Amino acid sequence: MKRASGVLAHLSSLYGDYSIGSFGKEAREFADFLSKGGFTYWQVLPFCMTDDCHSPYKSYSAFAGNPLFIDLPTLAEQGLLTSKELNEARQNGPYLCEYSRLEQERLPLLRLAHERTTDKQREEIRAWLGDYPDLCRAAEFLALKQKNRDLPWYEWTEHSPDEKELSFWQWIQYEFFCQWMAIKNYANEKGIKVIGDVPIYVALDSCDVWANSEQFQLDENLRPTKVAGVPPDYFCEDGQLWGNPLYNWKQMKEDGYAWWSGRIRYMLTLFDGVRIDHFRGLESYWSVPATAKTAKEGKWEKGPGRALIDALRNIAGDRLIIAEDLGDITPQVHDLLQYSKFPGMRVLQFAFMGDLKSPHLPHNYPKNCVAYSGTHDNNTLLGYVWEMPTESRARLMSYCNCQSTEWREACEQIIKTLMASHADTVIFPIQDIFAYGADTRMNTPGTATNNWAYRITREQLAAVDTEKFRFFNELYGRI
């Protein structure tokens, strides 16, 4: 990696007129903003369809794109939506994703747009899908799910999709891909590289398990025998029971990790680099019996280790892969990270918990790492400073040479401290660029409501002093 900086802002958080961020002109404007500020990276969260709680980390497919990101004005330009339909789809307010409305209205509107495509266009889309078999399977899965009244795949009784429904989901993936690649190409032309996000596990009710059941730890009834989680720790005495089916790593090794290789290959088509979530699970993972009530009943099992790392490096070449190496990091996990040569992660909000040897303190950062003021799972930087214990806050202020008791000014000094650090790359959530408080937090782990909805406005973005951030990037050698 070269010395650089970036901003974490999910597509859903961008401003726009239609209830959620999309692949429209607003995404291009965000790339312009990054370029003016001297940033190099735009990091996003997973682009897949979300679950009932709107989390992008549990999806019907690791490959299929979220149809909510498809830009409606672009469809209107293609003659697939009318100006009246656009006006009727306009949002009620700009500050949050309007998920309740989107759930009721967006897919019916997209179905209407699809009906206006021609037979020739649909044939061309089917031909295009020949180069993307995982998207083809995802479209079939989603069509079958609709035909089976949205039941999980292991309860299906119908196994032949409706052709019209199949065509719709094929068109969704094609439109998603084309619109996003236009945005990515624009960002690249501005000197901005996009970092995607790869959740380590997939959902049981997903195309991935349906189409590749032998690759997962399932019984003869296609139900999980073991599920994912993490063991008890300081924060959660019962551990965390995630419930995702675990991979059958022995079976995956036999075919050269073909599913994982295909996944990373496709992600590196969509993005210039990716972050692999829960990297430590590749060395060893917490395996919990499917019948367990809490994660306490689990145990550590060996993961694929170097064999999978070799396969991923063969796919990635010199493109960026970030290893999310947070949590319970053993010497064995550290050794695997060193072997991979992937940069690990450091998070400033984990630094001031009393341990002077903490790897999250900026003076302990290695060169080959990506340092964050916070992640999508953390409080905002201002919220973090505001809620810190008095003694810890005093230490943070002293460490970052913060002279002001105005916490927004302190946030800027903390950002400069990260900028000055030895880390090759530093990333700031957009809320920290704004110096916004805890009410703009993206996600609070362990809670099921009021997450993933945060959005920015055009006025808020325009108010940022991009010249100041460009100066910081120049001052600390990050351009």
C-alpha positions as semicolon CSV with decimal commas, in nm:
position;residue;x (nm);y (nm);z (nm)
1;M;0,000;0,000;0,000
2;K;0,099;0,360;-0,053
3;R;0,044;0,616;0,218
4;A;-0,314;0,739;0,176
5;S;-0,646;0,814;0,346
6;G;-1,012;0,751;0,284
7;V;-1,372;0,787;0,400
8;L;-1,618;0,516;0,503
9;A;-1,967;0,593;0,373
10;H;-2,213;0,327;0,266
11;L;-2,422;0,377;-0,049
12;S;-2,740;0,381;0,157
13;S;-2,610;0,685;0,349
14;L;-2,575;0,910;0,046
15;Y;-2,825;1,187;-0,010
16;G;-3,082;1,181;-0,287
17;D;-3,455;1,221;-0,348
18;Y;-3,576;0,862;-0,329
19;S;-3,555;0,735;0,032
20;I;-3,207;0,578;0,015
21;G;-2,868;0,647;-0,142
22;S;-2,830;0,512;-0,494
23;F;-2,608;0,487;-0,802
24;G;-2,713;0,829;-0,925
25;K;-2,546;1,166;-0,969
26;E;-2,512;1,192;-0,590
27;A;-2,259;0,908;-0,592
28;R;-2,054;1,095;-0,851
29;E;-2,075;1,408;-0,637
30;F;-1,943;1,210;-0,341
31;A;-1,647;1,096;-0,550
32;D;-1,587;1,463;-0,639
33;F;-1,592;1,549;-0,268
34;L;-1,331;1,283;-0,189
35;S;-1,108;1,401;-0,470
36;K;-1,126;1,764;-0,356
37;G;-1,036;1,660;0,000
38;G;-0,726;1,473;-0,112
39;F;-0,866;1,133;-0,016
40;T;-0,775;0,818;-0,208
41;Y;-1,024;0,558;-0,083
42;W;-1,401;0,532;-0,062
43;Q;-1,494;0,239;0,163
44;V;-1,847;0,095;0,156
45;L;-2,036;-0,179;0,338
46;P;-2,159;-0,498;0,162
47;F;-2,367;-0,426;-0,150
48;C;-2,587;-0,735;-0,105
49;M;-2,958;-0,747;-0,022
50;T;-3,028;-0,689;0,347
51;D;-3,221;-0,886;0,608
52;D;-3,539;-0,783;0,791
53;C;-3,333;-0,559;1,020
54;H;-3,171;-0,397;0,712
55;S;-2,828;-0,536;0,793
56;P;-2,606;-0,594;0,486
57;Y;-2,420;-0,865;0,679
58;K;-2,700;-1,121;0,642
59;S;-2,826;-1,164;0,288
60;Y;-3,003;-1,392;0,043
61;S;-2,688;-1,393;-0,168
62;A;-2,319;-1,309;-0,127
63;F;-2,315;-1,208;-0,495
64;A;-2,650;-1,046;-0,583
65;G;-2,674;-0,668;-0,554
66;N;-2,927;-0,473;-0,351
67;P;-3,205;-0,352;-0,587
68;L;-3,268;-0,050;-0,363
69;F;-2,942;0,101;-0,491
70;I;-3,066;0,112;-0,851
71;D;-3,107;0,478;-0,944
72;L;-3,462;0,568;-1,047
73;P;-3,377;0,878;-1,256
74;T;-3,137;0,664;-1,460
75;L;-3,426;0,427;-1,535
76;A;-3,638;0,725;-1,635
77;E;-3,364;0,835;-1,876
78;Q;-3,390;0,488;-2,034
79;G;-3,764;0,540;-2,080
80;L;-3,852;0,276;-1,820
81;L;-4,018;0,511;-1,569
82;T;-4,234;0,821;-1,620
83;S;-4,185;1,161;-1,457
84;K;-4,513;1,105;-1,271
85;E;-4,382;0,777;-1,127
86;L;-4,059;0,949;-1,023
87;N;-4,249;1,225;-0,845
88;E;-4,465;0,973;-0,662
89;A;-4,151;0,793;-0,542
90;R;-3,993;1,103;-0,387
91;Q;-3,898;1,069;-0,022
92;N;-4,075;1,226;0,274
93;G;-3,754;1,333;0,452
94;P;-3,378;1,336;0,384
95;Y;-3,218;1,221;0,708
96;L;-3,296;0,849;0,730
97;C;-3,347;0,560;0,490
98;E;-3,723;0,516;0,463
99;Y;-3,719;0,137;0,486
100;S;-4,090;0,089;0,561
101;R;-4,182;0,276;0,246
102;L;-3,913;0,108;0,039
103;E;-4,032;-0,238;0,145
104;Q;-4,381;-0,162;0,018
105;E;-4,315;0,044;-0,294
106;R;-3,972;-0,008;-0,448
107;L;-3,991;-0,360;-0,592
108;P;-4,335;-0,300;-0,748
109;L;-4,192;0,013;-0,914
110;L;-3,890;-0,178;-1,042
111;R;-4,118;-0,453;-1,172
112;L;-4,305;-0,188;-1,367
113;A;-3,977;-0,065;-1,517
114;H;-3,878;-0,420;-1,610
115;E;-4,208;-0,475;-1,791
116;R;-4,111;-0,192;-2,026
117;T;-3,789;-0,357;-2,138
118;T;-3,795;-0,523;-2,480
119;D;-3,760;-0,891;-2,565
120;K;-3,428;-0,809;-2,730
121;Q;-3,299;-0,642;-2,414
122;R;-3,400;-0,944;-2,206
123;E;-3,219;-1,178;-2,445
124;E;-2,908;-0,961;-2,420
125;I;-2,926;-0,972;-2,041
126;R;-2,954;-1,352;-2,042
127;A;-2,648;-1,368;-2,267
128;W;-2,459;-1,130;-2,035
129;L;-2,538;-1,348;-1,735
130;G;-2,343;-1,630;-1,902
131;D;-2,027;-1,459;-1,778
132;Y;-2,166;-1,437;-1,423
133;P;-2,302;-1,780;-1,323
134;D;-2,334;-1,685;-0,955
135;L;-2,562;-1,395;-1,047
136;C;-2,759;-1,629;-1,270
137;R;-2,810;-1,870;-0,977
138;A;-2,903;-1,581;-0,748
139;A;-3,174;-1,466;-0,990
140;E;-3,312;-1,821;-1,003
141;F;-3,307;-1,845;-0,623
142;L;-3,494;-1,516;-0,579
143;A;-3,752;-1,613;-0,841
144;L;-3,808;-1,947;-0,669
145;K;-3,833;-1,780;-0,331
146;Q;-4,115;-1,563;-0,462
147;K;-4,292;-1,865;-0,610
148;N;-4,263;-2,046;-0,275
149;R;-4,430;-1,763;-0,080
150;D;-4,097;-1,640;0,060
151;L;-4,036;-1,961;0,255
152;P;-3,674;-2,064;0,326
153;W;-3,532;-2,280;0,047
154;Y;-3,530;-2,599;0,255
155;E;-3,911;-2,579;0,278
156;W;-3,978;-2,526;-0,092
157;T;-4,223;-2,743;-0,280
158;E;-4,197;-2,560;-0,615
159;H;-3,866;-2,598;-0,801
160;S;-3,930;-2,439;-1,140
161;P;-3,923;-2,057;-1,141
162;D;-4,180;-1,842;-1,313
163;E;-4,014;-1,712;-1,631
164;K;-4,136;-1,355;-1,586
165;E;-4,011;-1,344;-1,228
166;L;-3,678;-1,495;-1,331
167;S;-3,643;-1,234;-1,605
168;F;-3,713;-0,961;-1,350
169;W;-3,434;-1,070;-1,116
170;Q;-3,194;-1,115;-1,406
171;W;-3,268;-0,758;-1,512
172;I;-3,218;-0,634;-1,153
173;Q;-2,867;-0,781;-1,142
174;Y;-2,780;-0,646;-1,485
175;E;-2,905;-0,295;-1,406
176;F;-2,735;-0,298;-1,066
177;F;-2,403;-0,404;-1,220
178;C;-2,412;-0,155;-1,507
179;Q;-2,513;0,140;-1,292
180;W;-2,251;0,065;-1,027
181;M;-1,968;0,010;-1,275
182;A;-2,043;0,351;-1,426
183;I;-2,004;0,504;-1,078
184;K;-1,687;0,308;-1,004
185;N;-1,531;0,408;-1,335
186;Y;-1,612;0,773;-1,264
187;A;-1,454;0,747;-0,918
188;N;-1,143;0,581;-1,062
189;E;-1,109;0,861;-1,317
190;K;-1,109;1,103;-1,021
191;G;-0,828;0,905;-0,858
192;I;-1,059;0,738;-0,605
193;K;-1,038;0,365;-0,535
194;V;-1,339;0,185;-0,387
195;I;-1,302;-0,070;-0,106
196;G;-1,583;-0,323;-0,070
197;D;-1,670;-0,547;0,224
198;V;-1,689;-0,928;0,235
199;P;-1,876;-1,079;0,534
200;I;-1,705;-1,405;0,629
201;Y;-2,030;-1,601;0,671
202;V;-2,351;-1,628;0,472
203;A;-2,711;-1,683;0,580
204;L;-2,867;-2,030;0,589
205;D;-3,159;-1,908;0,377
206;S;-2,937;-1,795;0,092
207;C;-2,859;-1,885;-0,264
208;D;-2,506;-1,969;-0,150
209;V;-2,617;-2,254;0,076
210;W;-2,902;-2,363;-0,153
211;A;-2,671;-2,401;-0,455
212;N;-2,367;-2,532;-0,264
213;S;-2,506;-2,732;0,027
214;E;-2,210;-2,973;0,027
215;Q;-1,982;-2,680;0,109
216;F;-2,148;-2,629;0,449
217;Q;-2,184;-2,829;0,770
218;L;-2,539;-2,957;0,717
219;D;-2,713;-3,281;0,815
220;E;-2,913;-3,516;0,590
221;N;-3,214;-3,282;0,621
222;L;-3,002;-2,989;0,502
223;R;-3,008;-2,822;0,844
224;P;-2,690;-2,692;1,013
225;T;-2,510;-2,920;1,252
226;K;-2,282;-2,639;1,375
227;V;-2,327;-2,261;1,355
228;A;-2,106;-1,955;1,385
229;G;-2,051;-1,722;1,678
230;V;-1,783;-1,589;1,909
231;P;-1,699;-1,701;2,264
232;P;-1,777;-1,515;2,588
233;D;-1,567;-1,206;2,647
234;Y;-1,550;-0,886;2,851
235;F;-1,843;-0,740;2,660
236;C;-2,077;-1,041;2,650
237;E;-2,068;-1,316;2,910
238;D;-2,265;-1,558;2,691
239;G;-2,067;-1,483;2,377
240;Q;-2,244;-1,404;2,052
241;L;-2,452;-1,668;1,875
242;W;-2,461;-1,554;1,512
243;G;-2,632;-1,868;1,383
244;N;-2,477;-1,876;1,033
245;P;-2,402;-2,222;0,893
246;L;-2,034;-2,305;0,910
247;Y;-1,826;-2,397;0,608
248;N;-1,723;-2,754;0,537
249;W;-1,358;-2,656;0,495
250;K;-1,251;-3,011;0,412
251;Q;-1,491;-3,021;0,118
252;M;-1,389;-2,671;0,008
253;K;-1,023;-2,771;0,005
254;E;-1,097;-3,062;-0,228
255;D;-1,214;-2,830;-0,507
256;G;-0,944;-2,570;-0,443
257;Y;-1,176;-2,332;-0,257
258;A;-1,367;-2,266;-0,580
259;W;-1,662;-2,092;-0,410
260;W;-1,439;-1,855;-0,215
261;S;-1,220;-1,790;-0,519
262;G;-1,526;-1,707;-0,729
263;R;-1,658;-1,480;-0,458
264;I;-1,336;-1,280;-0,425
265;R;-1,292;-1,267;-0,803
266;Y;-1,637;-1,112;-0,840
267;M;-1,588;-0,872;-0,549
268;L;-1,265;-0,752;-0,710
269;T;-1,464;-0,688;-1,026
270;L;-1,702;-0,463;-0,835
271;F;-1,433;-0,298;-0,622
272;D;-1,066;-0,200;-0,631
273;G;-1,004;-0,379;-0,302
274;V;-1,201;-0,554;-0,027
275;R;-1,210;-0,594;0,349
276;I;-1,256;-0,953;0,470
277;D;-1,469;-0,953;0,782
278;H;-1,369;-1,170;1,084
279;F;-1,033;-1,274;0,938
280;R;-0,945;-1,465;1,253
281;G;-1,210;-1,723;1,153
282;L;-0,983;-1,834;0,870
283;E;-0,725;-1,952;1,125
284;S;-0,971;-2,097;1,376
285;Y;-1,341;-2,039;1,426
286;W;-1,589;-2,071;1,712
287;S;-1,812;-2,369;1,637
288;V;-2,141;-2,392;1,827
289;P;-2,382;-2,688;1,816
290;A;-2,691;-2,587;1,620
291;T;-2,911;-2,681;1,919
292;A;-2,718;-2,462;2,166
293;K;-2,896;-2,182;2,348
294;T;-2,587;-1,961;2,383
295;A;-2,242;-1,940;2,228
296;K;-2,093;-2,062;2,558
297;E;-2,141;-2,418;2,434
298;G;-1,905;-2,373;2,141
299;K;-1,540;-2,459;2,090
300;W;-1,252;-2,355;1,865
301;E;-1,201;-2,549;1,542
302;K;-0,916;-2,512;1,294
303;G;-0,991;-2,309;0,983
304;P;-0,839;-2,345;0,635
305;G;-0,537;-2,129;0,718
306;R;-0,264;-2,083;0,462
307;A;-0,427;-2,296;0,192
308;L;-0,718;-2,050;0,156
309;I;-0,485;-1,751;0,186
310;D;-0,284;-1,886;-0,108
311;A;-0,601;-1,922;-0,315
312;L;-0,713;-1,567;-0,233
313;R;-0,372;-1,417;-0,309
314;N;-0,372;-1,593;-0,647
315;I;-0,701;-1,418;-0,725
316;A;-0,613;-1,077;-0,582
317;G;-0,261;-1,033;-0,713
318;D;-0,147;-0,687;-0,602
319;R;-0,499;-0,560;-0,531
320;L;-0,586;-0,456;-0,178
321;I;-0,729;-0,706;0,071
322;I;-0,780;-0,575;0,425
323;A;-0,794;-0,835;0,702
324;E;-1,037;-0,745;0,981
325;D;-0,821;-0,886;1,260
326;L;-1,014;-0,747;1,556
327;G;-1,124;-0,945;1,859
328;D;-0,949;-1,243;2,018
329;I;-0,621;-1,245;1,826
330;T;-0,389;-1,533;1,912
331;P;-0,026;-1,578;1,803
332;Q;-0,153;-1,822;1,539
333;V;-0,386;-1,557;1,392
334;H;-0,102;-1,307;1,396
335;D;0,123;-1,553;1,213
336;L;-0,145;-1,614;0,947
337;L;-0,185;-1,239;0,896
338;Q;0,191;-1,201;0,856
339;Y;0,193;-1,487;0,605
340;S;-0,088;-1,330;0,405
341;K;0,085;-0,989;0,388
342;F;-0,265;-0,839;0,406
343;P;-0,287;-0,517;0,611
344;G;-0,473;-0,561;0,940
345;M;-0,698;-0,309;1,114
346;R;-0,648;-0,069;1,402
347;V;-0,934;0,124;1,565
348;L;-0,860;0,432;1,774
349;Q;-1,171;0,376;1,989
350;F;-1,015;0,058;2,125
351;A;-0,691;0,234;2,223
352;F;-0,767;0,404;2,554
353;M;-0,886;0,116;2,769
354;G;-0,587;0,117;3,006
355;D;-0,337;-0,102;2,818
356;L;-0,028;0,101;2,728
357;K;0,078;-0,177;2,488
358;S;-0,252;-0,171;2,301
359;P;-0,200;-0,227;1,928
360;H;-0,470;0,037;1,873
361;L;-0,256;0,320;2,013
362;P;-0,120;0,514;1,714
363;H;0,243;0,492;1,826
364;N;0,213;0,112;1,807
365;Y;0,072;0,100;1,452
366;P;0,272;-0,104;1,201
367;K;0,320;0,044;0,856
368;N;0,113;-0,230;0,690
369;C;-0,223;-0,158;0,850
370;V;-0,542;0,040;0,795
371;A;-0,624;0,263;1,093
372;Y;-0,979;0,380;1,162
373;S;-1,120;0,644;1,394
374;G;-1,412;0,401;1,419
375;T;-1,601;0,143;1,215
376;H;-1,968;0,103;1,123
377;D;-2,011;-0,088;1,452
378;N;-1,859;0,187;1,668
379;N;-1,997;0,506;1,810
380;T;-1,906;0,818;1,616
381;L;-1,581;0,982;1,722
382;L;-1,761;1,275;1,884
383;G;-2,002;1,037;2,058
384;Y;-1,708;0,829;2,178
385;V;-1,525;1,131;2,322
386;W;-1,842;1,261;2,485
387;E;-1,923;0,929;2,653
388;M;-1,569;0,836;2,765
389;P;-1,487;0,806;3,136
390;T;-1,325;1,130;3,255
391;E;-0,984;0,975;3,318
392;S;-0,973;0,801;2,979
393;R;-1,083;1,118;2,801
394;A;-0,808;1,318;2,973
395;R;-0,553;1,063;2,854
396;L;-0,688;1,079;2,498
397;M;-0,678;1,460;2,501
398;S;-0,321;1,460;2,627
399;Y;-0,214;1,193;2,378
400;C;-0,354;1,388;2,081
401;N;-0,240;1,727;2,218
402;C;-0,597;1,856;2,232
403;Q;-0,592;2,198;2,397
404;S;-0,959;2,276;2,345
405;T;-1,251;2,158;2,558
406;E;-1,472;2,203;2,253
407;W;-1,516;1,840;2,160
408;R;-1,567;1,907;1,788
409;E;-1,227;2,075;1,776
410;A;-1,085;1,781;1,968
411;C;-1,216;1,546;1,699
412;E;-1,017;1,733;1,436
413;Q;-0,701;1,700;1,645
414;I;-0,765;1,327;1,684
415;I;-0,804;1,295;1,306
416;K;-0,470;1,475;1,261
417;T;-0,309;1,232;1,508
418;L;-0,424;0,939;1,295
419;M;-0,314;1,117;0,978
420;A;0,035;1,162;1,129
421;S;0,063;0,796;1,233
422;H;0,284;0,535;1,073
423;A;-0,016;0,347;0,928
424;D;-0,009;0,330;0,550
425;T;-0,382;0,400;0,528
426;V;-0,626;0,581;0,756
427;I;-1,005;0,571;0,712
428;F;-1,265;0,799;0,872
429;P;-1,641;0,736;0,878
430;I;-1,821;1,027;0,716
431;Q;-1,981;1,113;1,053
432;D;-1,631;1,179;1,191
433;I;-1,549;1,407;0,899
434;F;-1,862;1,601;0,999
435;A;-1,778;1,570;1,374
436;Y;-2,132;1,446;1,440
437;G;-2,254;1,283;1,759
438;A;-2,389;0,945;1,863
439;D;-2,732;1,011;1,712
440;T;-2,575;0,955;1,368
441;R;-2,427;0,616;1,455
442;M;-2,466;0,356;1,180
443;N;-2,504;0,038;1,387
444;T;-2,507;-0,076;1,749
445;P;-2,417;-0,449;1,762
446;G;-2,660;-0,665;1,955
447;T;-2,959;-0,442;1,883
448;A;-3,225;-0,507;1,621
449;T;-3,375;-0,162;1,566
450;N;-3,266;0,190;1,468
451;N;-2,963;0,070;1,271
452;W;-2,835;0,110;0,913
453;A;-3,062;0,408;0,841
454;Y;-2,826;0,708;0,873
455;R;-2,806;0,941;0,572
456;I;-2,618;1,260;0,496
457;T;-2,756;1,561;0,313
458;R;-2,611;1,757;0,022
459;E;-2,588;2,066;0,245
460;Q;-2,392;1,880;0,512
461;L;-2,141;1,754;0,259
462;A;-2,106;2,097;0,099
463;A;-2,031;2,249;0,441
464;V;-1,713;2,039;0,484
465;D;-1,392;2,237;0,433
466;T;-1,234;2,012;0,169
467;E;-0,933;2,244;0,140
468;K;-0,856;2,181;0,506
469;F;-0,863;1,805;0,461
470;R;-0,652;1,831;0,146
471;F;-0,402;2,031;0,351
472;F;-0,398;1,757;0,619
473;N;-0,345;1,492;0,352
474;E;-0,059;1,691;0,200
475;L;0,092;1,776;0,539
476;Y;0,110;1,410;0,643
477;G;0,214;1,272;0,304
478;R;-0,116;1,103;0,218
479;I;-0,160;1,233;-0,137
